[in-house]
Amino acid sequence: MIKVSLFSRILAHLPREKFDTLVKQHQSDKYSKGIKSWTHLVSMLFCQIAGAGSVRDISHGLRSITGNMHHPGISGVPCKSSLSNINQHRGYEVFKDYYYVLPDHLISRHSFARNSLKRLKRKIYLIKPNE
């Protein structure tokens, strides 16, 4: 029996191929030696969803689902110093462009919500920001 976490099921809705295209376009993995952009994205999404308050919480939280790490598509859990380093040095442009690609992708996949989503006239928040 395979146990797939809720977090992995959320990540399954994200178009990995579109993200990989943006990574190549922005060359965000060009000088990265350990942590790829996808792992960075997964870590930051986990931070938001889990309400983690520090890089230590992110690292320990991702380690708690270590048995199912192949489901989100990451090979290993980044340590806290590596997370801190990539947060400081990696550009945000690839993530910003991916944010703008997501609504079109999600609208095209879920036809039942297409009309109501197109009528929205305010910002769409995919993840609730911490207050």
N, C-alpha and C positions, 0 to 999 in steps of 0.2 A: 504494500500500500504506500502510495506517495502522498506526502503531506505538503501541499503548496500553501504558503502563507498568504494572507490577505494582501500584504505589501507586494508580493510577486504577482498576484492577480491584477493589481492596479498597474504595475509596470508592464504587464502584457498588453495593455491598451496603447502604449506609447510606440510610435513607429520607429523602430531601431534603424531601419535603412535610411530614413530621412535624416536622422541624427548623424549617421555615419557620413552621409553626403555633405552635411554642414561641417563636420569635423575636417573632412578633406578640403573643403572650400576655404575654411579659416586656418587650416594647418595647426589646429590646437594641440594635436598629439605629436607635433614635430620634434620637440625637445623633451618630451616627457619620458622618463626612464622607467617609472614604475606604475603610476596611476594614470590610466587612460581617461579621456573625457567622459565616457559612459559611466565608469566607476565613480567619477566625481559627481555626475548628475544623480546617480542612484543614492550616493551618500547624502547629498543635499536634500533630495526628496524625502529620504528617511528622516533627516533632521526636522523638516517641516511637519511631516505626518506624525512622527513620534513626539514632537514637542521637545526635542533635545535642546538643552541649554548650553552645551559645550561640545568641543570636538571629542572629548573623552566619552561623553554620552553617545555620540554618533558611533564611535569605534566600538564601544562595548555593546551597543544595541545591535549593530550589524553582526558582531561576533555571536550574539545569542541566536541568530538564525543561520549559523555557519553551515549546518547540514543541507540547507536549501539554497546555497549561494549560486548554484548553476541556473536556477530559475530566473533570477533577475539579470543574469548574463554577466556577472563579474567573477573573476577568477579567485580573488582574495580580498580580505577586508583591509582597508588602509589603516595604518596606525595614526595616532593623534598628531604626531609631528608632521607626517606626510600630508594629512588633511589641512593642517594649518598652513603648510608651505604652498600647497596648490591653491588654497583660497586666496593667498596673498599674491601669487605670481601669475596664475592663469587668467587670461582675458575672459570677459563676460560675453563677448559678441556671439559666440556659437550658441550659448544658452538663450540669449535674447532672440536670435533668429528662430531657434527651435520653439520658443514660446509663441511666436507668431505663426508658425506652421501648424501647431497643434489644433487650434479651433477648426480650421478647414478640414483637417484629417478626421477629427472626431465627428464633425457634422456629416461628412461623407459616409462614415461607417454606421451612423445611427440615423437612418432615414425618418424614423418616427418623430424625431425632435428637430428636423431640419428647418421647418418653417418658423417655429417659435424661436429657435436660436438666431435666425437671420434678422428677426425683428428687434433683438436686443439693442438698446441705444446707450448702454453704459458699459463700463469695464467688466471684463469677465475674469474672475479670479478662480484659477484652477485649484489652488490650494489656499486655504484660509491663513492669512498672515498671523503670526504671534502678536499678541497685544501686550 
